[in-house]
Amino acid sequence: MAKISSNPVEDAPAAQSSQKRDAACRVALVGFGTVGRAVAKILCEGTDRSLRLTHICNRNIERKKQPWVPADVVWTEDFQTVLSSDADIVIELIGGLSPAEQMVRGALQAGKSVVTANKQLIAHHGPDLLQLANSLGCQLEFGASVAGGVPVLPALRTGLCGDRLHGIAGILNGTCNYILSRIENARIPFSEALEEAQARGYAEADASEDLDGGDARAKLAILALAGLQTRVAPETIRARTIRAVDAVDFDYAAELGCTVRQISRADLKGTTLFAEVGPSLVPISSPFGRVQANQNLVVTSGQYGGDIAFLGAGAGGDPTAVAVVSDVKFVAENLAARSNASRRDVARYVSTPATSSDFETPWYLRFFVRDQPGIVAKLAGILATHHLNIDAVLQKPGFDKATLPFVITLEPCRDSLLHPALEQMSALDFAIRPCLCLPILR
Amino acid sequence: MAKISSNPVEDAPAAQSSQKRDAACRVALVGFGTVGRAVAKILCEGTDRSLRLTHICNRNIERKKQPWVPADVVWTEDFQTVLSSDADIVIELIGGLSPAEQMVRGALQAGKSVVTANKQLIAHHGPDLLQLANSLGCQLEFGASVAGGVPVLPALRTGLCGDRLHGIAGILNGTCNYILSRIENARIPFSEALEEAQARGYAEADASEDLDGGDARAKLAILALAGLQTRVAPETIRARTIRAVDAVDFDYAAELGCTVRQISRADLKGTTLFAEVGPSLVPISSPFGRVQANQNLVVTSGQYGGDIAFLGAGAGGDPTAVAVVSDVKFVAENLAARSNASRRDVARYVSTPATSSDFETPWYLRFFVRDQPGIVAKLAGILATHHLNIDAVLQKPGFDKATLPFVITLEPCRDSLLHPALEQMSALDFAIRPCLCLPILR
């Protein structure tokens, strides 16, 4: 890994960029993986003379070098070389919290503006880093950190900033969406869909971060920051895994006019931010129900503009690189136009509401039971004790009586009211798997 | 109508705004119709202290005044009052070419930045006005001129600027989409759907500009300017009317897995811009096929980022006002940050390609005929003479033999090859209506 400077340059940051106002903006690239290569390619192929790639910083540069990179680009394994260079903009594409955070802080302290695609970094330290950038007269942009090439973060900064948003929901994780749409289309078990995704490179060997919602909730925290002006720690957002979703759930969901997707959603109501990530039933006819494979979708809900949907490639080198290069152009334009640029009104991000996952929705409860008389009566009895109203009981024919799946849907109630009933039901001896409980979104 | 200044203020424009750098940005609103009222409402309700509404200019102001507008806002019928005021930003919402053009030029020459929702003005004079704004150190933004509240123009300026776009397609006219989706859902005749749209306020008494494509092609010209960096006169874009679309076309389209929508599309291929507006067959499963009522959809196609879709409310006071206020905030931020702002690189807009509507696509030909033997043979004969390949012949049962609809679909060919065949077919004596010829988009 590239070394971190512990000795940031002490020059006044703003002066450095203004001196080069008429020259091309000098860009250093840190991290030369799939996205880094695609960014370099766009910068090198481009006819845009206002940007010049000057450095590429990565481990094992000898194995990374590409013939299409101009000869005057400096290849280095030492981040200090970038820090002490005259680069105006540092693109951080190494990902993860450490050493990326130190690198970004170092670059800002050296008077360089930063463009990053690092979702964990922005989700955890975005407000502080924006504050730091502001105080140093530098810029920090992170348009690629959510939904890859889908320009939802730039839209929140520009075309939607005149609205007052109260909700954001999205399909933010391509791996989950690939797996769920494979189960949907081929009715294969979860484990088979996961193996297939791994074989095709859509899922990592350890895909926990994707499957269990860690990736998506970092992105949701960033969307809540940029769109709802709320500061929320990703860990405080409840994440439910998609591992428990079975092919049979798509059969039952279809009976309800729905399909199953991993949905990330945040609703600001008064001083509470309702937020969660997890598999949910969505109508087949809704924009969410139609998102296939590794596409991403984000829907913003505003007081004046209503719902706006953004759909496109949520990952991949080239689409993510578009978001990175767009940010670089934006920062470069600002650098060219003024000596002390500060794009972000950090004060807008001070709201730190209580976070809750206690949404009120209708619910889908799917049971696998060893069939015996009186099952529905027992479950209905427990639900009645907790004042929960059954909407429908669905049982498709043709299943083995030893592992019989069936579904109960509930009328809208709060998650917190449902939870004690679920605990009681999971203790019943005929349940051969824990009940799968999914919100039904309309 | 408000008067136009023939005597623009001669002060150095940039100095004027920089003097007020620390104060709120002063905003004058010209045009107080549906959108104007919604803009004023957002500006007056808002907690944003960086913007202050100072003037409202309209005809018949006595009948327009609203109790929720603060008492210190100046109401005037004389645009000269706005011009000679200390407003930093003029919002032009009167629409049409004249006197809007003179007003916008006057405002720019008086050193004021301009935000407009005027599609005709930007479609016809956008590049010149941007040039003028640039030369005067003012800003000109027009994010509300296409697709109302759907932030596609801001996205082209920001999150997509790192890509190289080669195509843009959209459903840009809410009136056409309302009428076509009503015919689709209720299978009513065109005339009935139009009357209904007029009764509900979705179509004007003279809806020609909407139905015949004039409105959409102005928007397409703006998208081509902002997204493909091409300057194209709206009149050079072919526009086909939707008036000839019949309920039966939705039956036949459904047989082909399609529906009918007014599609505006522009593809840049080498030095030619292929562009047209008109009813087209689109797959029911595509984003275009699912757009209902007065929603707008825009899909951009880029070399790196692939297809990105933007969907939302394409018209209406509140959504359009969001786009206007977002532009105002953007301009105000720039004014606050620098004395001589110039956001637009006008040089990007110099490309003036040849315009063509000679797309190569499969085609849908719908005939209404007086039934007699040999019709298909005759039509097939003509098509064969012109080397056009039939893909399918569709004839649904149950129609009156005196006005029998049936459909021939053709394999992909250029419009210019099809045209002579259509002329020859229209001369046949059994045709009781001109053949309806729609491209099939995949």
Interface residues (C-beta under 8 A of the other chain):
Chain A: A38 I42 G143 G149 V150 P151 V152 L153 P154 A155 R157 T158 G159 L160 C161 G162 D163 S285 P287 R290 G302 Y304 G305 G306 D307 I308 A309 F310 L311 G312 A313 D318 P319 A321 V322 A323 V324 V325 S326 D327 V328 K329 F330 E333 A337 R338 A341 S342 R343
Chain B: A38 I42 G143 G149 V150 P151 V152 L153 P154 A155 R157 T158 G159 L160 C161 G162 D163 S285 P287 R290 G302 Y304 G305 G306 D307 I308 A309 F310 L311 G312 A313 D318 P319 A321 V322 A323 V324 V325 S326 D327 V328 K329 F330 E333 A337 R338 A341 S342 R343
